[in-house]
Each structure stands twice: as C-alpha cells, then as structure tokens.
C-alpha cells in the first residue's frame, strides 16, 4: 500500500532567512523579523533545499487543510518581511466633519456624527498608522496585525441608532495590498 502524504513547499527568497525550531518558524528579512508558533498544527515543518516543507502523513481532512493553512501563513510572513502590508482607509462624512488623530496606541475619532464623546480604535502590535488628509494609512509587516487594526478602525465608526441609508459617514477600507511598510 502506498503511503499518502499531503505536501506543500514554500520557496524562500535569497534576501530572507528562515529558522525552524520544532514548530516555531522565525522569518528574518530587510523589513524586520516575524516569529510564529505552529505547535497546535498536526503537521511537520522542515527546512529543505532553500524552501520550507510543510507536510502531513496519512492526513485526514483537517490535517490536509492545515498543510495549506500553515504554508499560507509562512508565505505571508515572508511577504511581510520583504514587502510589508498596507491598508488604505477613506474618511467619509456628509453631515459632521470627522477629525482623526493617532495617539498612544489608539486612533482617536472626534465629532463622529456629531457625538461629543470621542471614539477610539486600538492599534494592534507594531502596526504604524498615519493620517494624510482624508486617508488613513495602516502599515506593518504582520498581516494579521495590520488587517485587525484596519478592521478596528472601520468597526469603531459603525453607525448605530441612526438610519444607515442616510448617515453614510465612517472610515472604510478602499485598498489593501503589499508594499511600502516601514
């Protein structure tokens, strides 16, 4: 009987260094260093011929899916330390001018739909947030931290207790992608 193996290979670029200690993967590149623990996953992670090999022997459906998930996470880590990730959000208002500023690990939104109290969105991890006119730019090397910060900003400006068809105010993601992270 033939041995069944689920296997994915993630190629490592020349300017990136990958260290594997057990199931902890550390990726070092020009933009920084990212580390992630995959001890929860029932897969084996090996360094082989300039690429990371993620495999599961005799996988069930879940283990087979985990191979793809873990390899995608490692690929995102490599992309993060080489290019970085950038999310762009647009400040939209029709009724009350919104003021957005960054202070102490939070994005503070003033005068949202005329409210007196400020709203604050948490900045996750080492993510950098810059306000340029009507754009809010979220940048970083870790995809999960960048996307969660953008989601926090978007959710903070959700319209409550008003007709959302009339009050279209808020801060919305309009572009996401790689590149230009500090």
Secondary structure, 3 states (H helix, E strand, C coil): CCCCEEEEEEECCCCCEEEEECCEEEEEECCEEEEEECCCCCCEEEEECCEEEEEEECCCHHHHHHHHHHHHHHHHHHHHHHCCEEEEEEEECCCCCCEEEEECCEEEEECHHHCCCCEEEECCCCCEEEEECCEEEEEECCHHHHHHHHHHHHHHCCCCCCCCCCCCCEEEEEEEEECCCC
